[in-house]
Amino acid sequence: MAALKASWFKSNVGDHPLSADYRSVFASLQVKYGVELVENVMCMQCPANFVCMGNHNPPMPISTMLQDDNATSLLYGVLPVGAGSKLWWVPCPHVENTEHQVFQRHSIGLSSCFRSAEIWSPHGTHLSSLYAFTFPALLLVNVTNTSIITSIVNINQDVFTNKMYALSSTVPVMKLQSDTVLSDRAWIVQVEMDVVGVVAHYAEKLGMRHRELVEKLHTVDQNTGAAFSTLIPLLWACAVQENTPAEMATPIFIVPGVVHSVLTEKIVIRTITIIMQVLDIADPKPRHVFQLTSRQLTTSVSALHALANPLFFVHNNLCDAYYNPQQAYADCPRRFPGTMLSAYTTHNLAEIRLSPEENGLLDQSNVLHGVFAIDHGVLSQSRAFLCPLNTFTEHTGRTATTGTDSVQRCAVCQNTQFWSQSQCQECEVDTNACEAYDATMRSRPCSWTRDLQCELSE
């Protein structure tokens, strides 16, 4: 733990303004393993953004490990709760406007691959609150099953932890759905997935078969992020199925961030097949939905993006700058209500031929999109919102297709800068300044929202 605490200061990716991945996972890790209780923990998971190689090796920040290899591109983690080898880290996809990207800070999730995003209109569906979750997941509960509904309303810790694999600290959103092709009247319950709990549930299988799994997912992913983004949500749904009777609740996993397209839909279906085969997880295969589909964006794509086959990423759980006087994410009173989208592309496309069983699973997914009205409304560029907390408006010189106003793109500061007092300011770049001044001090390097800080080592 002493080695971990010392290296923690060198991990400066916790406050990427467009990425809630690290913040959410790290907070969950602290709750589960708590620093105060760590003396009583015989074995704990490798912390987010750290690599733990060997039984007795101290955790190592991924940025330190990659610097030794002279890595020049930004990487994101396959497992958002730490890794056992470099295989758990893959390059970010090709990002739009690469001349403005400086890939030096290594980040935890696919969302932190992006340094800018455009504001689009709010996404109106039957699942209208998904933007407020980092790792959203769905439970379909028949209205006649009152026991689990009572447990959800009463925040029953055992049910949340061991049945739903959800975080009780995030209030679920419940909505009564009328009769559908899925079932009779049912409750749709939106919860925050317990990523740390899911990984712990499958830790042994992941540890034994991670090399085979990552190699196969890397092939099918085609540098889109879709396969790797499917890993934990799928395991969540499988864990719920294993511990919750089907008549009590049906899990429906959401592919976080990655937007549905004719390319990503097949990647996700094939990923489900691969993961369940490699980890020897029994059927049935869980159903899934995307949060957003590219069909809702196609009316403006040609005018806005000079990309071949653009892919999109939607950023969740961002903080509304106007309603947050503390200028911090810890106690954000209101989430950013618009839709934040980043565009990217890939040059490694290959056709995926689905089996009849996989095509059936794909049809079920498309049915769910209709049931939840996910692709019913077309989104448009919007200037109705301020940029989210700790981002600034980047002048693109482009105009929207519906008028003369420029498209509103929000960006984060460059690697040598941090956001303070509503502007980007230059960082102190000597990351060992504190140790050189006093041996009892530790340097917390400049991050996206603060300059280098000195803190006493414990």
VENHUMO-V15111 format. One record per residue. N is the residue number from 1. SS is DSSP state (~ for helix, > for strand, _ for the rest). PHI is phi in whole degrees, 0 to 359 (999 if undefined). PSI is psi in whole degrees, -180 to 180 (none if undefined). Layout:
# VENHUMO-V15111
{{N;SS;PHI;PSI} {N;SS;PHI;PSI}}
This chain:
# VENHUMO-V15111
{{1;_;999;-33} {2;~;298;-43} {3;~;295;-39} {4;~;296;-46} {5;~;297;-37} {6;~;293;-41} {7;~;282;-21} {8;~;304;-36} {9;_;294;-23} {10;_;271;-2} {11;_;261;106} {12;_;246;39} {13;_;247;12} {14;_;286;-13} {15;_;231;34} {16;_;301;119} {17;_;299;-28} {18;_;263;3} {19;_;232;117} {20;_;266;-3} {21;~;304;-58} {22;~;297;-45} {23;~;303;-47} {24;~;291;-46} {25;~;292;-42} {26;~;295;-39} {27;~;297;-41} {28;~;295;-40} {29;~;298;-42} {30;~;295;-39} {31;~;294;-42} {32;~;289;-42} {33;~;250;-11} {34;_;31;125} {35;~;302;-35} {36;~;293;-27} {37;~;259;2} {38;~;297;-25} {39;~;297;-26} {40;~;265;3} {41;_;262;120} {42;_;284;-36} {43;_;211;127} {44;_;234;157} {45;_;292;153} {46;_;295;130} {47;_;297;156} {48;_;303;138} {49;_;72;14} {50;>;240;155} {51;>;246;133} {52;_;240;101} {53;_;249;111} {54;_;100;151} {55;_;296;-34} {56;_;245;4} {57;_;285;138} {58;_;289;152} {59;_;301;144} {60;>;237;130} {61;>;301;137} {62;~;299;-35} {63;~;297;-38} {64;~;295;-44} {65;~;296;-40} {66;~;286;-30} {67;~;298;-34} {68;~;295;-26} {69;_;263;8} {70;_;56;41} {71;_;294;136} {72;_;247;-13} {73;_;249;156} {74;_;287;137} {75;>;240;155} {76;>;232;155} {77;>;274;137} {78;_;291;-46} {79;_;258;120} {80;_;281;14} {81;_;235;33} {82;_;103;167} {83;>;220;158} {84;_;257;-6} {85;_;197;173} {86;~;292;-17} {87;~;297;-21} {88;~;280;4} {89;>;239;132} {90;>;230;155} {91;>;293;146} {92;_;295;152} {93;_;290;170} {94;>;295;124} {95;>;257;142} {96;_;300;148} {97;_;57;53} {98;~;296;-21} {99;~;293;-18} {100;~;263;-1} {101;_;261;133} {102;_;244;102} {103;_;272;84} {104;_;237;-38} {105;_;279;124} {106;_;267;133} {107;_;239;176} {108;_;269;-44} {109;_;236;171} {110;~;300;-32} {111;~;299;-31} {112;~;277;4} {113;~;290;-21} {114;_;257;136} {115;_;255;-5} {116;>;208;157} {117;>;207;154} {118;>;258;148} {119;>;272;125} {120;>;242;169} {121;_;294;159} {122;_;301;151} {123;_;263;106} {124;_;266;112} {125;_;217;-176} {126;_;288;-9} {127;_;244;54} {128;_;289;-10} {129;_;260;7} {130;~;299;-28} {131;~;297;-18} {132;~;271;-2} {133;_;252;148} {134;_;277;-51} {135;_;239;78} {136;>;290;148} {137;>;215;158} {138;>;237;142} {139;>;238;133} {140;>;255;116} {141;>;237;122} {142;>;296;142} {143;_;296;-23} {144;_;283;-14} {145;_;266;90} {146;~;277;-18} {147;~;295;-48} {148;~;287;-32} {149;~;298;-43} {150;~;299;-41} {151;~;295;-38} {152;~;292;-46} {153;~;297;-38} {154;_;273;3} {155;_;52;56} {156;_;291;114} {157;~;298;-40} {158;~;296;-42} {159;~;294;-44} {160;~;298;-44} {161;~;280;-44} {162;~;252;-10} {163;_;247;-48} {164;_;262;-15} {165;_;48;52} {166;>;233;157} {167;_;273;120} {168;_;288;-16} {169;_;288;-18} {170;_;256;120} {171;_;293;125} {172;_;295;156} {173;>;248;123} {174;>;244;138} {175;>;217;136} {176;>;276;121} {177;>;259;134} {178;_;292;175} {179;_;306;134} {180;_;222;-179} {181;_;291;-13} {182;_;281;-44} {183;_;187;-175} {184;_;290;-170} {185;_;308;136} {186;>;215;154} {187;>;274;131} {188;>;262;117} {189;>;248;119} {190;>;264;125} {191;>;231;163} {192;>;268;118} {193;>;298;138} {194;_;272;88} {195;~;299;-44} {196;~;297;-42} {197;~;295;-39} {198;~;295;-46} {199;~;296;-38} {200;~;297;-37} {201;~;297;-37} {202;_;251;19} {203;~;301;-42} {204;~;294;-46} {205;~;295;-42} {206;~;295;-41} {207;~;295;-36} {208;~;280;-29} {209;~;235;19} {210;~;294;-35} {211;~;297;-49} {212;~;299;-42} {213;~;296;-49} {214;~;295;-41} {215;~;297;-41} {216;~;289;-39} {217;~;292;-35} {218;~;299;-38} {219;~;293;-45} {220;~;282;-25} {221;~;295;-35} {222;_;56;34} {223;_;63;30} {224;_;259;-20} {225;_;85;-10} {226;~;293;-43} {227;~;293;-46} {228;~;291;-31} {229;~;287;-19} {230;~;277;-24} {231;~;307;-61} {232;~;290;-44} {233;~;302;-40} {234;~;296;-45} {235;~;298;-34} {236;~;301;-49} {237;~;297;-39} {238;~;294;-40} {239;~;296;-41} {240;~;296;-44} {241;~;300;-37} {242;~;289;-26} {243;~;243;0} {244;_;226;123} {245;_;303;143} {246;_;301;-33} {247;_;287;-13} {248;_;271;-46} {249;_;199;143} {250;>;248;120} {251;>;280;140} {252;>;232;115} {253;>;272;153} {254;>;246;132} {255;>;284;110} {256;_;285;131} {257;_;83;-56} {258;>;295;131} {259;_;272;141} {260;>;296;136} {261;_;208;175} {262;~;296;-22} {263;~;276;-52} {264;~;291;-28} {265;~;295;-40} {266;~;286;-34} {267;~;299;-43} {268;~;294;-43} {269;~;299;-47} {270;~;294;-35} {271;~;298;-41} {272;~;302;-46} {273;~;300;-48} {274;~;296;-49} {275;~;297;-45} {276;~;290;-29} {277;~;287;-49} {278;~;296;-42} {279;_;269;3} {280;_;55;54} {281;_;258;129} {282;_;286;152} {283;_;295;166} {284;_;279;155} {285;_;283;127} {286;_;295;151} {287;>;276;161} {288;>;211;165} {289;>;220;159} {290;>;265;156} {291;_;284;-28} {292;_;210;148} {293;>;243;149} {294;~;293;-20} {295;~;299;-26} {296;~;284;-8} {297;_;243;-8} {298;~;294;-22} {299;~;295;-22} {300;~;243;-6} {301;~;298;-44} {302;~;297;-35} {303;~;279;-25} {304;~;261;-26} {305;_;230;116} {306;_;272;54} {307;_;239;148} {308;_;276;124} {309;_;50;62} {310;_;295;143} {311;>;250;159} {312;>;230;152} {313;>;229;130} {314;>;256;128} {315;>;267;126} {316;_;253;168} {317;_;54;43} {318;_;269;158} {319;>;259;137} {320;_;284;120} {321;_;295;-34} {322;_;293;-36} {323;_;259;18} {324;_;234;83} {325;_;294;-23} {326;_;285;-15} {327;_;57;40} {328;_;215;158} {329;_;271;-15} {330;_;302;-44} {331;_;235;49} {332;_;296;121} {333;_;282;-24} {334;_;212;133} {335;>;278;153} {336;_;295;120} {337;_;274;-16} {338;_;282;-173} {339;>;250;122} {340;>;257;121} {341;>;236;132} {342;>;251;147} {343;>;249;145} {344;>;205;176} {345;>;211;174} {346;_;216;152} {347;_;247;15} {348;_;245;43} {349;_;279;135} {350;_;217;142} {351;_;290;138} {352;_;252;119} {353;_;265;113} {354;_;277;148} {355;_;284;166} {356;~;304;-40} {357;~;296;-41} {358;~;293;-38} {359;~;297;-35} {360;~;295;-40} {361;~;294;-37} {362;~;296;-41} {363;~;298;-39} {364;~;297;-39} {365;~;297;-45} {366;~;296;-34} {367;~;297;-42} {368;~;297;-38} {369;~;302;-39} {370;~;289;-41} {371;~;300;-41} {372;_;268;5} {373;_;58;38} {374;_;289;-36} {375;_;250;26} {376;_;277;-31} {377;_;251;138} {378;_;271;131} {379;_;272;157} {380;_;223;160} {381;>;297;145} {382;_;225;144} {383;_;241;24} {384;_;273;-3} {385;_;231;149} {386;_;288;155} {387;_;299;148} {388;_;300;167} {389;_;307;136} {390;_;68;21} {391;_;234;161} {392;>;234;160} {393;>;282;121} {394;>;263;128} {395;_;277;117} {396;_;263;-23} {397;_;82;-3} {398;_;269;161} {399;>;240;150} {400;_;288;157} {401;_;287;-19} {402;_;259;6} {403;_;182;-164} {404;_;260;-9} {405;_;293;144} {406;>;287;152} {407;_;294;137} {408;_;268;108} {409;>;250;135} {410;>;251;136} {411;>;229;161} {412;_;258;164} {413;_;292;161} {414;_;290;171} {415;_;297;-29} {416;_;269;10} {417;>;229;162} {418;>;225;156} {419;>;270;123} {420;>;203;139} {421;_;55;43} {422;_;65;27} {423;>;202;163} {424;>;276;132} {425;>;235;155} {426;>;287;141} {427;_;275;154} {428;_;281;121} {429;_;260;-7} {430;_;280;97} {431;_;287;-7} {432;_;247;18} {433;~;299;-41} {434;~;290;-44} {435;~;297;-36} {436;~;291;-31} {437;~;283;-42} {438;_;206;129} {439;_;295;-19} {440;_;273;-1} {441;>;259;155} {442;>;232;142} {443;>;270;127} {444;>;257;104} {445;_;299;162} {446;_;305;133} {447;_;241;-166} {448;_;288;-22} {449;_;235;8} {450;_;205;153} {451;_;281;172} {452;_;304;136} {453;>;233;148} {454;>;254;134} {455;>;224;150} {456;>;289;136} {457;_;281;148} {458;_;268;none}}
